[in-house]
Amino acid sequence: TRRCAATGRCVRGCDAPLLSLILSGFLKMILNKKMNTSIAKLIGFCAAVIVSESASAITYNTWPNSTAVTTADGSGVFGENLSGLFYQPAAGSQTAVLWAVQNSPSKLYNLVWNSSSNTFVKSTSNGWTNGKTLRYPNGSGAPDAEGITKAELSATDIYVATERDGSGSNRFSVLRYDTTSTATTINATHEWNLTSDLPSVGSTNLGLEAITWVPDSYLQANGFIDEHFAAVYNPANYPLHGTGLFFVGLEANGKIYAYALNSDSSFVRVATIDSGHAAIMDLSFDWDSGALWAYCDNNCSNRSHLLGIDKVVGSSTYGKFIVRKGYSRPSSMSNINNEGIAIAPAAECVSGIKSFFWADDSETSNHAIRKGKIPCGPLF
């Protein structure tokens, strides 16, 4: 075996061509009867070693910062079912906001940092005091809100991933809401119902769980492959999609699905991605480092997988997102039911570190939000 000079790993890009060469030559020599049994066994063994290394399990590194994880909300503020987070940094006169969704009751929260209590508290402006109740576009229902994200940070809309209507049957939808409304109950302006395009699941509680948005600029700069067109991704092929793709996670199989969500509520699946998890609870794209974080809850020991686009020419996964690194949960945080994550931007880095947030669906010890740290800059 050998190490890939570009990545230091014995997987995918560098070894795939080597393995192909060994196997093709191996086959030709056997067919031409030019190889004795001993040599055949030796080459077969070497090829098997490469296959074994390529398919090896993900190695989990210790959490990349030793700062103790602390609670970041008041006691008993939310109750259970806080499931998704998105951190929107301050801009101009707008303070930073930690957006959060709750699936039961179906609520959207605008949370701001209180420096006196060192906790996130509910904003008291514009009707946000008790959060806002979410409805489908026709004003009905109780969307089981599991994940949340924004696209362009300057826009006022926000996107919520849902897996069903209340306790009803599967309805894997992405809902768009206008956050400028002063109403305490808000109807979705758009719905992209992905149910027919995603695998069926055996339980109504194993559906669409995670969502994040990845800008076209990143996808193009890194040679992302559009599986729908079987070509390098070209945003012009989706004139109604905006300026990026939405990545959603299905809890039942741990897969990530990239979609162009069009302004007319139509959609196109652009890629299917293996998160490396058997189940997935949230996604967060770190705009500064280019890492796609895929997170699993206490059922996976709160492990994180960091994905990036494979840029190794000749790799079988060239242009696709692959798992580049794995992290165990911080040692100061127990294995709790974290279903949401969010990441602060590089603009908030202090001494080379920035904040990382978790949402605990079970509100362990009466707290649903926790705060830790990660290094600024690339992690792989």
N, C-alpha and C positions, 0 to 999 in steps of 0.2 A: 504494500500500500504506500501512498505518498500524501503529502500535505499540499493543499491548494495554495499557491503562492499569493493569490489575491485575498483569500479570506482566512487562511490558516486552518481550514476545516477539511475533513475528508468526505465531504458530502456534495451531492448534486454537481454543480458546475464543472469542477476540474476532474472529478472522477468518472462522470458519466461517459465522456468520450473514451477514457482509458478502458473502462469496463467494456464498452462497445467493441473497441479494438481487440481486446483479449478474447472476447467471446466469438467474434467473427473469425479471427485467426484460428482459434481453437477448433471451430466447426470445420473450417476448410481442411485443416491438417488431419482431422479424424476421417473426413470423407475421402481424402487422398491417401489414407493409411500411412502417413509419414510421421506419426507420433507414437512412441512406445507408451505402455501403460503407466509407468512411473511419472513421466513428464506430464501426461494427461491429468493424472491425479493432482500433481503439484499446481498446474495452471488452474485447474478447476477449484482447488482450495483457495488460491489467491483471489480468483474472481468472487468466490463466496465471501471472503473476508471483506472485500470492497462493498458488496451488497449489504452485508451485515452492518458495516459502519454507516452506510448511507441511510439505512432504515432504523438506526439506533434511536432510543428514546431521547426526549429533550432533557438537557441538563439544566437543573434549577440552581441558579446563583442566589446567594444571600441578597436580601433587599439592598439596593445601592446606597442607602443612607442610614446611619445609626440613630438619628434623632427619634426620640420616643413618640409613638402615635398618641394623640390626645383627643378627647371628645371636643366637638366644635359646635354643639347646640345645647340649649337648655334642657333640663330634665323633663321628660315626658311631653315634649312639645308636639311631636307628630304622631305618636302611637306607632303601630306597625304599618308595613307596606310602602315605606318610602323606597322607591326602586331605581330611580335614575337621576343622574346629575349632569349638569353642564356648567362650566365656569366661564363667564363672560368678563373679560378684564375691563378696567376703567378706561373711558375714552372721553376726553374733553371734560365737560361738566358732569358726565354720567359716571356714577360710582360703579365699582365692580359688583357683579351680581352672580350668586350661585343659584342657578335654576334647578328646581327639583320637581319630580313628579311622583305621585302616589297613586297606586292602582285601586285601592279601596279605602276611602271614597276616591273617586276619580278627580284628582286635584293637581293644579299647577301652582308652584310657589316661587315667589321672587324673594330671595334671601340676601340680606346685606350684612356686612361685618360690623359688629359692635365692639369697639376697642375697649370699652369699660368692662364688659363681661367676657371678652375674648370668645365670643360665640357668634354664629350666624343667627340672625333674627328675621322674622317676617317683615317685609317692607310695609309701611303703613300708608303709602301713597297710592293714588290711582286705583283704589279698590282692592289692593293686595293684602289687606290686614289678615284675612283668614284664608288666603289662597283663593284660587278661582276654580270653580267647578267646570269640568270639561264635558262637552257634548259633541256628537257627530254633526256634520254639516246641516242636517235638517232640524237640529235642535233637540234630538231625542237621544236616548241611550246613556250608558255609563262606560265609556271606553276604559278598558283595563290597561292603564298607562304604565308601561314598563321601562321605556328608555326615552331619552330626550337629547336633542342637539340643536345647534344653530348652523346655518350655512354662512353666508357673508356676515361678519360680525356687525357691520354697520346697518344691516336690515333689522326690521322690527318683528319679523316673523320667527317662529320657533316650531320645531318638528318633534312629534311624539310617536313612538312605536307602541302599538297596542296588539294584544293577542286575542281579545274577544270583547263582546259587549256585555259588561257585568258578569253574570254567571252563565251566560249563554254559550253558544257554539263558537268554534274558531272563526275569527275575523282578523286576519293578519294585516293590519293597516298601518300606514304612516299618515298621520293627521297634521295639518298645518294650522297654526293659530296666530292671530295678530295680537301681539302683547300690548298694544297701545290702547286697547279697549278699556273703558272704565267700568264695564259691567262685571259683576261678581260671578256670572255664569257666561262662558264664552263658547260659541259654536265654531267648529273647524271651518276654515275657508276652503280647504281642499282635502280630499281623501284619496289615497292611492291604496286600493285594496289588493294586496299581493297574494291572497289566499290561494287562488287557482294556479299561481306560478311557483309556489313553494311546496315542498314535500308535506304530505298529510302526517299528522302526529296522533299518537294514541291517547293523548290527554289534552284538555283545554288549557292546562297549566304548563304546557311545554312548547308554547308558540314563540311569537316574535318578542324577543326580550331585550335586544340591544340595537343601538343606532348611533352612527357618527357620520360626519360629512368630510369628504376629502376633496380639496380643490383641484381643478383641472391643471393648474400650473405645476403642481407636484407630480401628478400622474403623467403629464407629457414630458416633463424634465427627466423622468426616470424610466421612460420607455414602457409604460404599462400596456399590457396586451388586452385588447377588447375581444372577448371570446364570442361575442355576438357576430362581429364582422371578421373574426379570425385575422386581425391585423393590429398594428400599433394604434392605440387609442387616439381618435381624432374627435374632439368635442363638436366639430362642425357637423358630424353625423347625427347629432341630437340638438337641433336648433331651438327646441323649447325647454331644454333641461336646466338652464341657468349656467353656473360657472363651476360646477363640481358634481361629484357622484355621491349618493347616499349608500352607506354600507350598513346592512342590518344583520343581526345574528339570530339564528333559530336555536332555541334552547335544546330542543329534542336531539339534535345531531351535532351541535357545536360548529356548524358551518356558517360562513359569512357570505352574504350575497350582495354584490354591488349593482346598484340600479341608477339609471337615468330617470328621474321623476320629472315628467313634463308638465308644463303649466296648464295643460288641458286635462290633467288627471290621468293621462295614459302613462305607461312606463315601459322600459326595456331593461331586461337583465343583461348586464355587461360582463359579469364574471362571477364565478363560484370559487370560494377560497376556503382552504382547510385551516381552521384556527389552531389545530393541535390539541384542542380540548374536546372531551366527550360531550360537554355541555357548555353553553356560554351565557353569561349574565349581562355583560356590558362591553361596549367598545368606546374607545376614545382616541382620536387622532391628535398627536402632539404636533401642532403646526410648526413648531420651531425645530424639532429634531427629525421630523419625518417618520416617527415611529407610530405604527398602528397598534395600540394596546388592546388585547383581547383578554377579558377577565372572567374567571370562574369563581363561584362562591365557596361556601364551606364544604360542599360536596366534592370539591377538588382541592381542598386545603387552602383556598384563597390564593391560587397561583395566577401569575400574569404571564402571558406570552406576548412578546414584541415582534411584530411582523414588519417586513420591509420588502420592497420590490427587488427581485433577483436581477442583477445587472451583469452577471457573468455570461459572456458570450459563449454559446455552445451548450449551456445548461438546459436540461429538459424543462426547467421551470423559469427560463429566461422571460422577463417581463411580467412575472406573476408575483403576488405577495407570498412570501414564505416566512416561517418562524425563524427569527434570527437570534432570539435570546429568551430565556425563561427566568422568572424570578419567583422565589418563595415569598410568602407574606412577611412583613416586618416581625421580628422576634418579639416586639413589645405589643403586638396585637394578637389576640386569641383567634381561633378559627370560627369566626362569627358569620352570620348570613349576609355578607356584603353583596348587594346586587347592582350597585351603581358606583362609577368612578368618574373623577374629573381631574383635570390637570391645569395648573396655573401657567401663564405664558413666561417666556424668557424675560420679558420686560419687568417682571416682579422678582427676578433672581436677586438674592442677597448672599454674598460670599459664595457664589457658585451653586446655590441650591434654591429650589422653588417648591411650592406647596402641591400636595397630592391629596385628594379627598375621596372618602368612601361613604356610601349610603347603606346602612344596615336595615334590611327589610324587617328584621325581628325586633328592632329597637332594644338591643341587648343592654341591660343595666340602665334602662330608660333613656338611652341616647341613640339617635339614628344617624348622626353625622360625625365622622372622625377625620382628623387631619394629620398628615405625615409629610415627609420631604423626599424629593428625588434630586439628583444632580441636574444642573442645566447642561445643555449640549447633548450630542449624540451618545447613545448607550450601546451601540453596536457598530 
